[in-house]
Amino acid sequence: MDIGTRTRTHEYTDAGRVDEFVVQVYEYTLGCDSVTPEGLTRELDVPPHRIEEAFDVLRGLRLIKEVPGGRGELIAVNPEAAQMELLVPLERAIHDNRRQLVGVKSQLLSFMEAFSNTQRARPRRETVVVTDDRHEIELRLMEAAQSCESEVLVMQPCVAQEPPELTYSRPLVLEARQRGADARVLYPHTARGDAGTRSYVRDLTDLGGKVRTSREIHGRFLIFDRRVAFVPADATGEGNGVAIVYDPSVAAFLGSIHDLVWQSAFGLESGAVGYGGILDDLKTTILELLAAGIKDEVIARRVGMSDRSFRRHVAAIMQDLAADSRFQAGVTAARTGLIGSVRTDLADAASGAKGPA
C-alpha cells in the first residue's frame, strides 16, 4: 500500500470516530521520530486493522503525514497546523456560499413583490392540498409566512407534543411578528408546565406576541392573514399529514373559532411558572368531559395531556370524589355542583339508567 499517495489524495469528509485508542496512537507517534503501521502493531501488540483504523482517523484530521523521502514512515503533525489545513478551505467555502446566497436572495426579491401581487389578485387553482411530504409542507409554510402581512393565529398542543409542521413554523411566526404582523398563540392549560413551551413563549412575548391558555383546545391549526390555514389531514389529529387550505372563507371561519376561544382563555406571561391558578379550571374541564362519557384518549387530547398524565390526574380526582370509575367521578361532580348545571342532565340520565338507588 502506498501510504504517501493515499495521504496526498485523501479528501476530508468525515474523520471517523475519535476514541481513546486513536489518541493513544497519536501520543505514541508524537514520542517517536517516525513510525510505521507494522512497527506500531508490534509495539502496541494490537491487530493490524486497529492501527489502520486509527491511522485513517488521524489522516482525516491531518494529524499524521508521511516523512518526505521515507519508506512509508509517518510523523505526527501539530494540531494547530492540522486545523489551519482543514478549516481554512471550509471557512472559505462557507464565505463563498454565503455571498452566493445573498446574491440569489437579492435577485429573487425583485420578483417576489410581483408574484405576491399577482397571487392576491388571482385565486389559486388549488383550494386544498393534502400532503405528508415534509419538504413540501415546509415550503408551503415558508411561502405563507413570508407573504403574511397582518396576523398569525395558532392553536396547538404544548411544544413537547407538537407535530413537525408546528415545530418548523415557530421561527416563521417569530419572523412574521418581527415584520409587524400580530401573533396570537393558544395552548391548553397543561402547556404551562412544559419548559419548551415557556421558552418559546418568552421569545414570542419579547417581540410583542400574545399567548393564552384555554381549558380545551379544539384540534390544532395555523392561520396566516385569515387567507391560508394549515390543519391536520386526519380528523383525529394523528399522523403527520397536513391539509393546506387556500380558501379564505374556511381560514376566516377557523379564525373565528380562535377568536371565540381566545376571549375566555387565560393570559400566559413569559416569566410564569406552573399552572398559575388555573388548575381548578383544568380539573373542572376534565370532570365535565368525564361526565359526558367521552373516551379517555379524546379527553387527553382536548386538554393537551399525554395519556399517562391524564390517567394520573383522573386517579387523583377519583380519589378525591371516592368514585369507583371515571364516569362515576363525572356524575358525582355534577350532582354535588362541582361542575356547571349544563352537565346535570347527564348525571340525571345516568342515574335513571341505573335505576332507583
JOVEN-V279631 format. One record per helix or strand. SS is the DSSP state (helix for helix, strand for strand). FROM is the first residue (numbers start at 1). LEN is the number of residues. If there is no record, write none. Layout:
# JOVEN-V279631
ss=SS from=FROM len=LEN
ss=SS from=FROM len=LEN
This chain:
# JOVEN-V279631
ss=helix from=3 len=7
ss=helix from=20 len=11
ss=strand from=35 len=1
ss=helix from=37 len=8
ss=helix from=48 len=13
ss=strand from=64 len=3
ss=strand from=74 len=3
ss=helix from=79 len=43
ss=strand from=128 len=4
ss=helix from=134 len=13
ss=strand from=151 len=5
ss=helix from=159 len=3
ss=helix from=164 len=15
ss=strand from=182 len=7
ss=helix from=189 len=5
ss=helix from=195 len=12
ss=strand from=210 len=5
ss=strand from=221 len=4
ss=strand from=228 len=5
ss=strand from=242 len=4
ss=helix from=248 len=17
ss=strand from=266 len=2
ss=helix from=279 len=13
ss=helix from=296 len=8
ss=helix from=307 len=15
ss=helix from=326 len=10
ss=helix from=341 len=14
